[in-house]
Amino acid sequence: MKQTVPQGLREPGTRKRPERSWSRRKTGFRRKAEEGYLRRSENPPASAVGSVNYLCISAYSYPMLAIYNAGAALYRSFGKASTTMYISIVSNIVNVVGNCIGVFLLHAGVEGVAWPSLISRTLSAVLITMFCFSENNPVQYVRSWIFKIDGELQKKILRIAVPNGIESGLFQLVKVALSSIAALFGTYQIAANGVAQSIWTMAALVSVSMGPAYITVIGQCMGACDIEQAEFYFKKLTKITLAFSIGWNILIFAVTPPLVGLYALSEETKRLTIQLVLIHNVFNALAFTFADPLGKGLRATGDVFFTTAVSLFTTIVVRLLFSIILGICFNMGVIGIALAMGIDWTVRGIIFWVRFRRSAWKKCHVI
C-alpha cells in the first residue's frame, strides 16, 4: 500500500508526487509574509515554506473564530451548551473529511490541511450566528444592534477582555520560551515531553471543561446580585471538580503505560514519559482545580485585574524561573519543567483560594 507523505516531511531521495498549485493567486498579506521570510533566508527548507503557507491561510479563519466564540459564549450564558457541542462535532467532521480529501485525494500538501480548517471554522461561525438570531432564545442577536456603538458598555466589556487577552498572549510567549528550554535537552527527553503533553491534554479535560460552568453559574448569580448563591455554587462546583478531577487523573494514569506502548519509543523514553504524566496528573488533580476553574469563577464576579496579575506573576516568574532553575541549573531536564508547571499551579491555586475565602470578590461588579 502506497503512503502519501505531506510536503516538508518527505525523505531526501524519494520521488515526489506532483502537487497541485493551490496558491497561485495570493493576497497582498500572504505575499508580503512569504517575501519577508524569503528575505531572511535565501534557501528556506520546504517545511518552513509550508509553515508560512499554513499560517497565512489560518490567519483568514481568526475572524471566524472570534464570531464563533462570541456566539458560543452567548449560548453558554443561558445554559444551552449542547448547541455548541453539536456545532463542534459537525465542524470537526468537516475538518477531518476535508483533511483526508486535501492530503490524500488532491495532494495539496499543507494547504490541504489549512483550507479545511478555514472552512470548518467558517461553518461554525455561520451556524452559531444563525442560531443566535433565533427568537426562541432568552437573549438573541438583533440586527439593528450589530453595528451599534455603546461606549459605556464596550468599556465594561473591554475591562474584562483586554486583561484576559494580555494574559493569554504572554502565556503563549512563555510556552515558546519553555519549548526553547526543552529543546536544549536530549532527543529522548524531547520525544518523551511531546508524547506526555498529548496525554496531559486528556488528563486536564475535567478541569478545563468545568471552567465555562464556573463562568456561567457564578456569572448568573452575580448578575442577579445573589452573593449567597454565588458563594454556595463556588463551593459546590469546587467539590465536584476536585472529586471528578482526582478520579479522572487516576484513570488516565492507569491507561498511560498501554498508551505509551503504542508509540515507537525506546524503553528509556517510555519510562520518562510515564514519570512526566505522573507528575502532571498529581498536580492537575490536586492543584489545577483551584488554579484554573476557580480563577475563572473569580473572573466571572468581576475580579479581573487581581486574577490576571496573579496568573501573569505565576506564569512568568514562578513557572519560567523554576523551569530554568530545575531544568537547567539542577540538570533535571523536562522533569524540572514539569515540576515548575506544578509549582505554578500550586502557588496560583493557593492565592486564588485565599482570595475566595477573604470574600474580596463580593465587592466586585461587572455591569
Protein Blocks (a to p, Z undefined) as FASTA:
>chain_A
ZZdddehiacehiacdddddfklbccfklmmmmmmmmmmpmbacfklmmmmmmmmmmmmm
mmmmmmmmmmmmmmmmnopamlmmmmmmmmmmmmmmmmmmmmmmnonojmlmmmmmmmmm
mmmmmmmmmmmmpmkbmbdcdfklmmpccfklmmmmmmmmmmmmmmmmmmmmmmmmmmmm
mmmmcfklmmmmmmmmmmmmmmmmmmmmmmmmmmmmmmmmmmnopaklmmmmmmmmmmmm
mmmmmmmmmmmmmmmmmmmmmpccdfklmmmmmmmmmmmmmmmmmmmmmmmmmmmmmmmn
opamlmmmmmmmmmmmmmmmmmmmmmmmnonmjmlmmmmmmmmmmmmmmmmmmmmmnomm
mmpcfZZ
